[in-house]
Amino acid sequence: MYPKRQPAFILHGMQRQDAPLNSVPISRRPPFWSSTVRWFASGLNSLVHFMLLLVASPFSRRVAWAIYRHWGRYTCRIFGITLSLRDDNRHGPDPGPHLYVWLNQSSLTEAVAFAQLLPRWRTIGNIEYALMPLLGWALVLTGNIVIVRQWKWQAKRAVERAATRLMRGENWLISVEGARSPDGRLLPYKKGPVVMALRSQATIIPMFVHGARDVMPHGEWRVRPGHITVHLLEAMPTRGLTYEDRSAVLERLRALAEHEIGQRPGRRAAHAAPSR
């Protein structure tokens, strides 16, 4: 089910407390040896949880998801990452299914945040991520779909399969950019997520992530202790809309993302590339 409206909060292990949006400062680049020790601890944590996931996934998707969330919770503890959720939907959106559309993809830490803050979801991941040891392999074990972006026909069929499962009531999460931005600027938006929502007549929940790029910038292996906020914007029902409305819906999503970038404290809006 869709989460009820609640104030922003910090999750650190099992603790929870009120906190305003973007209130936690981001620390400087951590030292080499402390980062190495944290990654070693994270590797042990990942190995243990992956083995549990490997055993549980053939028998229970629910148990597999619980293991995946527990894995992410301890990963946040190891790296000193806190999380909060901001929800603009006072009474929740229309009844499901729901498609969470990720408006700005910039860091590998975002997937961990989504698993902690959102109801159980499925996603479409690219083959490069799926081949990543342990974390990428977990993508397959938890019932997600893997695509090869260079194979257009395979990617199209994957979206069709995901749309069918979305129509059956599963919650799905998908990036509208399709790749991580190296500098925080919005990449060209893909129409696949919008077509997927229109085909299944699902309610779109736009999401914007604050702070993930500061915690783990693109191309950087040292994870900075810091805070990530997932902002759920106002839901966009698609019931009654058709394939002809895809461009209008896509432009509305991009306008929401550009507005969020402009709202970042002390930062100027990024120059955005056009949608395609």
C-alpha positions, -999 to 999 in steps of 0.1 A, spaced: 0 0 0 10 36 -5 27 52 27 6 76 47 17 112 49 42 119 76 68 145 85 103 141 73 123 118 96 157 104 100 162 67 98 194 53 113 190 17 122 158 14 141 158 50 154 135 77 141 132 114 148 118 145 132 141 165 109 136 193 84 144 188 47 181 191 38 190 199 74 219 175 78 253 189 65 274 168 42 309 160 56 341 164 36 358 136 17 367 109 43 403 96 47 415 67 27 419 42 55 386 49 72 369 45 38 387 12 32 376 -2 65 340 9 59 340 -8 25 355 -40 40 327 -40 67 302 -34 39 316 -63 19 311 -87 48 276 -73 54 268 -78 17 282 -113 16 261 -124 46 229 -109 34 234 -121 -2 238 -157 10 205 -154 30 189 -138 -1 201 -166 -23 185 -192 0 152 -173 6 144 -159 -28 132 -192 -45 106 -197 -17 94 -163 -6 96 -129 -23 83 -113 9 112 -127 30 136 -119 2 125 -82 3 128 -81 41 164 -94 38 172 -68 11 159 -40 33 178 -53 63 209 -54 41 204 -17 31 197 -7 67 231 -20 79 248 -5 49 235 29 59 248 24 95 283 14 82 287 45 60 269 69 84 240 77 60 207 89 74 174 89 54 142 109 54 110 108 34 89 139 24 55 131 10 33 158 -7 3 135 -9 -19 144 21 -44 116 17 -25 93 -5 -29 90 -43 -57 72 -62 -58 34 -56 -29 15 -72 -11 3 -91 16 29 -86 46 37 -107 73 56 -88 91 77 -114 126 86 -103 133 121 -118 171 125 -110 195 96 -109 229 105 -96 242 80 -71 243 43 -63 232 51 -28 197 60 -40 185 24 -44 194 18 -8 172 47 3 143 36 -18 143 2 -2 142 17 32 116 44 26 91 30 0 66 1 0 79 -30 -17 86 -23 -54 101 -39 -85 123 -21 -110 140 -23 -144 178 -23 -142 204 -23 -168 228 -52 -174 258 -32 -162 243 -29 -127 230 -65 -127 266 -77 -133 279 -59 -102 289 -85 -76 264 -92 -49 244 -59 -51 237 -63 -88 230 -100 -85 204 -92 -58 185 -73 -85 177 -106 -102 170 -125 -70 144 -100 -58 122 -104 -90 133 -74 -110 138 -71 -148 172 -66 -164 176 -49 -198 204 -44 -223 200 -8 -234 218 -14 -267 192 -40 -276 162 -18 -283 139 -48 -290 148 -64 -257 143 -32 -237 109 -27 -254 97 -62 -245 110 -57 -209 89 -26 -205 59 -45 -218 64 -73 -193 68 -47 -165 36 -29 -176 17 -62 -174 29 -68 -139 21 -32 -129 -14 -37 -142 -18 -67 -120 -11 -46 -89 26 -46 -83 43 -13 -74 72 -4 -98 100 21 -97 119 33 -127 143 60 -137 131 84 -164 167 93 -172 178 57 -176 214 64 -164 232 83 -137 240 119 -143 278 126 -138 273 163 -127 238 165 -113 223 180 -144 192 164 -158 198 140 -186 174 136 -215 141 120 -203 130 87 -218 94 81 -227 94 44 -216 82 50 -180 54 72 -192 43 47 -218 44 20 -192 21 40 -169 -3 49 -197 -5 13 -208 -14 1 -174 -34 32 -164 -12 34 -132 -8 64 -110 26 80 -114 44 91 -81 72 115 -92 102 112 -69 131 136 -65 162 127 -44 182 153 -25 217 146 -11 226 113 -27 251 128 -51 268 146 -21 271 113 -2 286 94 -32 294 115 -62 297 100 -97 330 82 -101 339 84 -64 344 53 -43 347 71 -9 312 74 6 307 105 27 285 103 59 255 125 52 217 127 46 195 116 18 159 129 14 134 112 -10 107 137 -19 74 122 -32 57 148 -53 20 151 -60 6 120 -76 -3 121 -113 -33 98 -122 -32 85 -158 -66 69 -159 -83 81 -191 -51 92 -207 -39 76 -239 -6 71 -258 -11 104 -275 -7 121 -241 28 107 -235 48 139 -245 26 161 -223 31 139 -193 68 137 -199 71 175 -201 52 178 -169 76 154 -151 106 174 -164 90 207 -152 86 192 -117 123 181 -117 135 215 -128 115 232 -101 130 209 -75 165 217 -86 157 254 -84 145 249 -48 178 235 -35 192 259 -8 221 279 -20 222 264 -55 213 277 -89 191 256 -112 211 232 -134 211 236 -171 189 208 -183 192 188 -215 160 184 -236 137 154 -234 136 129 -261 
